[in-house]
């Protein structure tokens, strides 16, 4: 059974960096596009970034130039490097997997719908 698990969240001051990791198990990660989403307190979950197996990546405008998504399919891991963090980046960060047969799985800022399997999330807190 496909499972995803995030790690690497924590608390950091504004301007700092964090790297969150998504470990994929049960199936080889190269079968899937991986999306990163976040949910701030009192807000709906939103798409942050996604990456295809061919390493095409997309970002939300709010994180473009600060966040970088990458993947190591040999290790079944996907990473989200977050630099120049802002208090508004605070939230629970989730990774999710979706089949690349969905034509719009990662053609822009990811939508939740095509992603079928989700991790439990990791908290990122950015203090001012």
Wavefront OBJ file of the C-alpha trace (Angstrom):
o trace
v 0.000 0.000 0.000
v 1.312 3.420 -0.948
v 2.214 5.528 2.063
v 3.792 8.938 2.462
v 5.406 10.415 5.542
v 6.681 13.966 6.018
v 9.452 15.018 8.343
v 11.693 17.991 8.919
v 9.220 20.579 10.083
v 9.974 22.788 13.031
v 10.161 26.335 14.261
v 12.386 28.954 12.685
v 12.703 32.712 12.726
v 11.700 34.803 9.740
v 14.421 34.741 7.113
v 15.525 31.271 8.095
v 15.412 27.980 6.207
v 13.910 24.541 6.636
v 13.935 21.418 4.502
v 10.983 19.076 4.704
v 11.204 15.535 3.402
v 8.541 13.213 2.054
v 9.335 9.507 2.205
v 7.357 7.339 -0.197
v 6.886 3.664 0.654
v 4.896 0.756 -0.681
v 5.497 1.680 -4.307
v 8.436 3.199 -6.170
v 8.149 6.968 -6.114
v 8.988 7.372 -9.790
v 5.456 6.275 -10.674
v 3.990 9.420 -9.146
v 3.904 13.145 -9.309
v 4.358 14.560 -5.828
v 2.596 17.647 -4.614
v 3.281 19.807 -1.589
v 0.388 21.529 0.129
v 0.032 23.549 3.296
v -2.740 24.565 5.637
v -2.458 27.604 7.825
v -4.590 27.958 10.968
v -8.134 28.912 10.036
v -7.454 28.664 6.308
v -8.084 26.144 3.588
v -5.326 23.863 2.397
v -3.488 25.305 -0.577
v -1.084 24.028 -3.199
v 2.545 25.047 -2.784
v 4.551 23.093 -5.328
v 4.633 19.905 -7.347
v 7.180 17.847 -9.240
v 6.769 15.193 -11.914
v 8.885 12.087 -12.409
v 10.698 13.968 -15.183
v 11.440 16.688 -12.614
v 9.210 19.366 -14.067
v 8.293 21.581 -11.141
v 5.731 24.279 -10.466
v 5.327 26.719 -7.601
v 2.696 28.974 -6.126
v 3.508 32.630 -6.702
v 3.811 33.166 -2.952
v 6.815 30.816 -2.702
v 8.413 31.214 -6.115
v 12.100 32.061 -5.791
v 12.196 30.954 -2.145
v 11.153 27.286 -2.221
v 12.720 24.509 -4.282
v 11.244 21.056 -4.781
v 13.443 18.102 -5.712
v 13.268 14.337 -5.696
v 15.561 11.333 -5.348
v 13.676 8.380 -6.730
v 16.531 6.018 -5.873
v 15.762 6.834 -2.224
v 11.992 7.262 -2.753
v 12.235 10.728 -1.269
v 10.972 14.159 -2.261
v 12.231 17.350 -0.686
v 10.969 20.878 -0.241
v 13.752 23.325 0.551
v 12.288 26.485 2.039
v 14.438 29.602 2.256
v 13.731 33.182 3.308
v 10.804 31.944 5.334
v 8.073 34.374 6.328
v 5.511 34.179 9.142
v 2.820 33.654 6.508
v 4.538 30.372 5.551
v 3.421 28.942 8.887
v 1.209 25.888 8.617
v 1.026 22.138 8.353
v 2.847 20.948 5.257
v 1.604 17.847 3.470
v 3.023 15.821 0.612
v 0.713 13.879 -1.634
v 1.114 11.445 -4.516
v -0.848 11.258 -7.723
v -0.624 9.219 -10.871
v 0.898 11.011 -13.802
v -1.841 9.657 -16.011
v -3.898 12.597 -14.746
v -3.225 15.125 -17.455
v -3.179 18.097 -15.070
v -1.493 16.448 -12.094
v 1.373 18.943 -12.184
v 0.932 21.546 -14.896
v 0.773 24.515 -12.544
v 0.072 25.125 -8.888
v -1.193 21.696 -7.753
v -4.864 21.089 -7.043
v -5.784 18.633 -4.323
v -8.204 16.576 -6.386
v -5.816 14.495 -8.506
v -3.679 13.531 -5.492
v -4.971 10.280 -4.055
v -2.603 9.514 -1.200
v -1.503 11.938 1.495
v 0.959 12.051 4.322
v 0.047 13.047 7.858
v 1.683 16.461 7.636
v 4.487 18.228 9.431
v 4.212 21.544 11.276
v 6.250 24.520 10.114
v 6.188 27.598 12.332
v 7.904 30.825 11.321
v 8.173 33.489 14.000
v 8.680 37.170 13.323
l 1 2 3 4 5 6 7 8 9 10 11 12 13 14 15 16 17 18 19 20 21 22 23 24 25 26 27 28 29 30 31 32 33 34 35 36 37 38 39 40 41 42 43 44 45 46 47 48 49 50 51 52 53 54 55 56 57 58 59 60 61 62 63 64 65 66 67 68 69 70 71 72 73 74 75 76 77 78 79 80 81 82 83 84 85 86 87 88 89 90 91 92 93 94 95 96 97 98 99 100 101 102 103 104 105 106 107 108 109 110 111 112 113 114 115 116 117 118 119 120 121 122 123 124 125 126 127 128
